[in-house]
Structures are given as C-alpha cells and as structure tokens.
C-alpha cells in the first residue's frame, strides 16, 4: 500500500482511539460547567494539571524508547519484557512512597486526602498499561488498541453521566441516603478509577501471560534514550498545564480558582486542534521509525508536514470563526465565557505545537533526542517566566500568551536545528501561504469584525475553496494510488 495512504489509515484508527479519550474532557465539559461553579471546576483543573505532570514522570520516556528499540533490536521479546518490568518496578515504588506520605502531600497541595488517594491508584493503573498499548501500536493491532481505548471512554463517560446527572435527579425526588450532594469531584475520580481498572484488567495479560526477562544492557540503553524524552515530556507538560497551577498560586486567593475555572473551560475549545495534532503524531511516530532507512525518506516527511499544515490551517480558522457557536454548545454556563479572548491564542499555539511534532522527526531518527529536551526546556522556561512576570497584571491572558510564545519558539528552534543535522525539503512557500492566510483570516474574524459569524463564514469558505483548488489533484493521487 502507498505509505502515505497507509499513514492516513493508521492515523484515523489511532486518532479515533486516542482522540476520544482526550475528547472525554471536552465531551464532559457541558456537564461539568453545568453542575459545578467556576471555583470548583478550577480546583478540578488544577488537580488534572498535576495528573498530567505525574503521568509523564511515571512513563519517563519509556514508550518512545520502546518504539526505538523494538524496531531496531533483534530480540524483541527482551525489549518488551525489560520495558514491562521497568515500568512495573517504578510504579510499585511510586505507590508505596505516595501512600506513606499521602497526608503530607494533601496538606501541601491544600486538597482533600481522598483526592490524593484516588490520584495515586489512577496514575499507577494508567502507567502499567503504557507498554502494552505501545506493543499494540508497534505491531499494528490498531483495532484492539482502539476497542480498549474506546471502552475506557465509555465507562468513564457513562459513570460521570450517572453520578452527576442521573443520580442527582433521582435523589431530588426521594430520600437517597447513599447519594451525597456536593461530592462531584469525588464522583469524577471514582469514574476515572473504574475505567482505569477495567483497562488494566484487559491489558494485564502482557504481565502474566509472557515470560518476563530483565536485560540490564537493554534497560540501560533504553534509559539513556528515554532520559531526554522524559525531560522533553516534562517540559511539554509544563507548557500545557502548569499555567493552571501558577494561576492558582499567583492570583488573589478569593478569585484564583474561579479564574482558573474560566480559563480551563475556554481553553478546551482549542481541543479540536490538539486532538488532530495528537492523532497525527500517533500515526507518524511509528511511521517515522519504520521508514527512516528507506530510499529518500525526507521527501515523504516533507509531504506529511505539508498536509498537516493544510489540515491544521483549516481547523484553526474553523474553530476561531465558530468559537461563539462552540461556546454555547460546550460551555452552557455563561459565567465561564469571560475568558473567550484566549481562544485564538490557544488554538494557534496548539497548531504551532503540532507543526513542531512534525518537524521533530530529525532528532528522533538520528538519535539526537537531547535536542528535543533542550528545545522543550527553552519552551518551559519561557512559559514559567512569562506566567510569573505577567499573571499578577494580566491574569489568564498572560498564560495564553506564554503558551503561544513557548510553542512558537519551539517550532522555529526545531526547524533551525533540523536544517543543520537532517535537512528535509519542506515546501516553505506552501506552508507559509496556508498558515499565514489562516492566521490572517482568523484575526480578522475574531478581532477586527468582532466574531461576526457571517464575515467569518465567508472567510472560512473562501479558504476552503483555495485549498480545494490547489490540492484537489494531489489528494486524489494519494487516495487512488495503491
């Protein structure tokens, strides 16, 4: 099969399986903003920010290292078992230490002790399935991967709906002793824990049905490869979620959690871009490693980036133009709408991040992952510095600006270093044209014409017409070529 066509097929399947779990928070947004005040949703958003950070720590780059060594190692069974035992050992150590200091952690974070307990076990269960899911991706078992991911979403979504919408209505008409009102965050964690438990049960065969052998040499080399990936992952996570933590800490206590809640809710409207970029990355990462030894892979990488920019430009303009429609659909409580001004900045920042992921192929296939760590650290430093300097004066607009500056800087730095170490013949005229025109139309629609839906729709249709005219023949060749 044509490699590009196969890539798009894999991207669709993995995208469906990975976008929907990430889409879960977006699907639940109308429910959360309906039943929770802005301050309660802000507290939940801060906890989720810590979740994201510890997810990266508990994975410590082993997923990417697994792909690298699984495709380049003769004894794949040892790679699998070594990675499994590594994650198992570190996860058990994490559980033991955090349970011992659970009370102290709760006091430092100013959160309920029960929340910390839920978080410990959810994080542990999610860490234990990292390598089993990576194995499914590496062996192109996309349907099983998708089925389990979608089941996780269904359980989580169903239990959230039961706890936050069905039971409160049943309890309002009768005395239901076992239902507790104002217990929303606890119920959300219970739903997450149930979904993670079922997922681990379905994937546990990788631990119990295979002979596990720990190879110290492979483990040492995997850790060397994974180290920079961990640093890069932490830096990415800081760019993505640390602003919520800083907003809570730096704004006046009486408004902090409410501001975080409004910011986090409107931030979710950029999730369309984030999900597209995530699905694309999941499709291209195994593709990059499996094709980097083929003849002239740079040409294929350039084509992939071109099409990512085209699709990303359409999504950027679409989300910005129809942001007022989306806010009514997904954020039912007008109390949250105050932060809508961040939407164009966050969507564009997510677009820059997606382009960065496409450009990052050069350091992954050349084993220069330390550059990924360096670039990500620069982005993280920019995020922290801008937030700390400007949050007291501009609030969440400072956080949105910091995100845009960080991801934009990372994109340009990756291109600069990639052109030195692994030149790829990108079509810059096309990339700049689509990206620049999409940004221009977005700014005109949102700021100059004050989100006028008719003007925005005209600009969106005009952009789609230009894309169709310029790309129709090329896309047909990809689809029809065997």
Secondary structure, DSSP 8 states (H G I E B T S, - for coil): --HHHHHHHHHHHHHHHHHHHHHHHHHTHHHHHHHS-HHHHHHHHHHHHHHHHHHHHHHTTHHHHHHHHHHH-S-HHHHHHHHHHHHHHHHHHHHHHHHHTHHHHHHHHT--HHHHHHHHHHHHHHHHTHHHHHHHHHTT-HHHHHHHHHHHHHHHHHHHHIIIIIHHHHHHTS--TT--TT-HHHHHHHHHHHHHHHHHHHHTHHHHSS-----HHHHHHHHHHHHHHHHHHHHHHHHHHHHHHHHHHHS-HHHHHHHHHHHHHHHGGGHHHHHHHHHHHHHHHHHHHHHTTSTTHHHHHHHHHHHHHHHHHHHHHHHHHTHHHHHHHH---GGGGGGGGGHHHHHHHHHHHHHHHHHTHHHHHTT-HHHHHHHHHHHHHHHHHHHHHHHHHHTHHHHHHHHHHHHHHHHHHHHHHHHHHS-----HHHHHHHHHHHHHHHHIIIIISTT-HHHHHHHHHHHHHHHHHHHHHHHHHHHH--
